Structure formats: structure tokens, C-alpha cells
Amino acid sequence: SSGINAEYWWPMHEILWYTDHTELQNLLVGKCRTALHRGLSAPELYLQSSDITSRPDLCHLYDLFHEHGRLICLHDWIQSYSSSLDGGKKISNETHARFIRAVSELHFMGYLKPTKRKTDHVAKLSLLGY
């Protein structure tokens, strides 16, 4: 009994003493960035439909998000978004509203932020290390 620490004699000592913090953190927290990237770039893995036209707007905008550099001009981004949806027609109010909603969701998830120098641009954040 001299080789065993006193805390191991307690009932359910496994709950109180756990020394491998990195493994515990990986099990409890998980890999959120990888799961978000996978869900946004391949939503057919999580959704029932594999039709490319039924992809959510957020996933479609996320694909266009990766085609731009560190700063994204919102006007160019909505033009490319609109042309990929309706084939380059004039931007409708519905398309504009869908774009604004998807951009605000990307902002909420921490993928981009507004810039102070250029008001019509947004900046990518450094969250993208997969």
C-alpha cells in the first residue's frame, strides 16, 4: 500500500484525477474548425440532397470566399455570387438579401471582419489554418 497514492483509494477516483489534459481537451472540445470547413465545403455529407443547386447560400459563398485574397471587395464578391447563381443577370433584391445574410453568417462565425480603411472591403481572419 505504500506504492499507491492515497487518492487512488477513493471511490470513483477516475472522475476526480485525470492527468492527460491534452487528450481530454481533444475529446471534449473537438476540432471545430475542421468540422466547420468540412460542413461548409461539402454540405452534401450532412444534408440529404446531393443536388448542387440546393446547396445553402452560406456554402456557396464559402466556396467563393476561398477564391479571393486577404481583402475582399464586397462589390466584386456579390457580382461573382450573382453570376454564379443567375448567370450574370442584374442583381435582384432577393439575391442581394441572400448575399448579405450569408456574409453576416460568415462574420458571425469569425471568418471575416470589416475593415476601417476601406469601407467596401472585408478582411479574412487568420482562422483558416486547416
C-alpha positions as CSV (number, residue, x, y, z in Angstrom):
1,S,0.0,0.0,0.0
2,S,3.0,2.3,0.3
3,G,3.4,2.5,-3.5
4,I,-0.1,3.6,-4.2
5,N,-1.1,7.2,-3.6
6,A,-3.9,7.9,-1.2
7,E,-6.1,9.5,-3.9
8,Y,-6.4,6.1,-5.7
9,W,-8.2,4.6,-2.7
10,W,-11.1,6.9,-3.0
11,P,-14.3,5.6,-4.7
12,M,-14.6,6.8,-8.3
13,H,-11.2,8.4,-8.2
14,E,-11.1,8.4,-12.0
15,I,-13.6,11.2,-12.1
16,L,-11.5,13.5,-9.8
17,W,-8.0,12.7,-11.0
18,Y,-7.2,12.9,-14.7
19,T,-3.8,13.9,-15.7
20,D,-3.8,13.8,-19.5
21,H,-5.2,17.3,-20.2
22,T,-4.4,17.4,-24.0
23,E,-6.3,14.2,-24.7
24,L,-9.2,15.3,-22.5
25,Q,-9.3,18.7,-24.3
26,N,-9.3,17.0,-27.7
27,L,-12.2,14.7,-26.7
28,L,-14.3,17.4,-25.1
29,V,-13.7,20.4,-27.4
30,G,-13.0,18.6,-30.7
31,K,-11.9,20.0,-33.9
32,C,-14.4,22.8,-34.6
33,R,-12.5,24.5,-37.5
34,T,-12.1,21.2,-39.4
35,A,-15.8,20.3,-38.9
36,L,-16.9,23.8,-40.0
37,H,-14.7,23.7,-43.1
38,R,-15.9,20.2,-44.0
39,G,-19.6,21.2,-43.5
40,L,-19.3,24.4,-45.5
41,S,-17.3,23.0,-48.3
42,A,-19.1,19.7,-48.7
43,P,-22.7,20.1,-47.3
44,E,-23.9,17.0,-49.1
45,L,-22.1,15.0,-46.4
46,Y,-24.6,16.3,-43.8
47,L,-27.7,17.1,-45.9
48,Q,-29.9,14.6,-47.6
49,S,-29.7,16.1,-51.0
50,S,-26.6,15.9,-53.2
51,D,-28.0,18.4,-55.8
52,I,-25.6,21.2,-56.4
53,T,-28.4,23.7,-56.9
54,S,-29.9,23.0,-53.5
55,R,-26.7,24.0,-51.6
56,P,-27.2,26.6,-48.9
57,D,-26.1,30.2,-49.8
58,L,-23.6,30.1,-47.0
59,C,-21.8,27.1,-48.5
60,H,-21.9,28.7,-52.0
61,L,-20.4,31.9,-50.6
62,Y,-17.8,30.0,-48.7
63,D,-16.5,28.5,-51.9
64,L,-16.2,32.0,-53.4
65,F,-14.6,33.1,-50.2
66,H,-11.6,30.9,-50.9
67,E,-11.1,32.4,-54.4
68,H,-10.3,35.9,-53.0
69,G,-7.3,37.2,-51.3
70,R,-6.8,38.7,-47.8
71,L,-9.1,41.6,-48.6
72,I,-12.4,41.0,-50.3
73,C,-14.2,43.8,-52.2
74,L,-17.9,43.3,-51.4
75,H,-19.0,44.6,-54.8
76,D,-16.8,42.1,-56.7
77,W,-17.9,39.4,-54.3
78,I,-21.6,40.0,-54.9
79,Q,-21.1,40.2,-58.6
80,S,-19.4,36.8,-58.7
81,Y,-22.1,35.4,-56.3
82,S,-24.9,36.7,-58.5
83,S,-23.3,35.5,-61.8
84,S,-22.8,32.0,-60.3
85,L,-26.5,31.9,-59.3
86,D,-28.4,33.6,-62.1
87,G,-25.8,33.6,-64.9
88,G,-24.8,37.3,-64.8
89,K,-28.2,38.9,-64.8
90,K,-28.9,42.1,-62.9
91,I,-28.7,41.5,-59.1
92,S,-32.2,41.1,-57.7
93,N,-33.3,42.2,-54.3
94,E,-33.7,38.6,-53.2
95,T,-30.1,37.8,-54.4
96,H,-28.8,40.8,-52.5
97,A,-30.6,39.8,-49.3
98,R,-29.3,36.3,-49.5
99,F,-25.8,37.6,-50.1
100,I,-26.0,39.9,-47.1
101,R,-27.3,37.2,-44.9
102,A,-24.5,34.7,-45.9
103,V,-21.8,37.4,-45.4
104,S,-23.2,38.2,-41.9
105,E,-23.2,34.5,-41.0
106,L,-19.5,34.3,-42.1
107,H,-18.8,37.3,-40.0
108,F,-20.6,35.8,-37.0
109,M,-18.6,32.6,-37.3
110,G,-15.4,34.5,-37.3
111,Y,-14.2,34.1,-40.9
112,L,-14.1,37.8,-41.8
113,K,-14.3,41.3,-40.3
114,P,-15.0,44.7,-41.6
115,T,-12.0,47.0,-42.4
116,K,-11.6,50.6,-41.2
117,R,-9.5,51.8,-44.2
118,K,-11.7,50.5,-47.0
119,T,-15.4,50.6,-46.2
120,D,-16.4,48.4,-49.1
121,H,-14.0,45.6,-48.2
122,V,-13.9,42.9,-45.6
123,A,-10.8,41.2,-44.3
124,K,-10.3,37.5,-43.9
125,L,-9.3,36.4,-40.4
126,S,-6.4,34.0,-39.7
127,L,-8.8,31.2,-38.7
128,L,-8.1,29.3,-41.9
129,G,-5.2,27.1,-40.8
130,Y,-6.6,23.6,-41.6
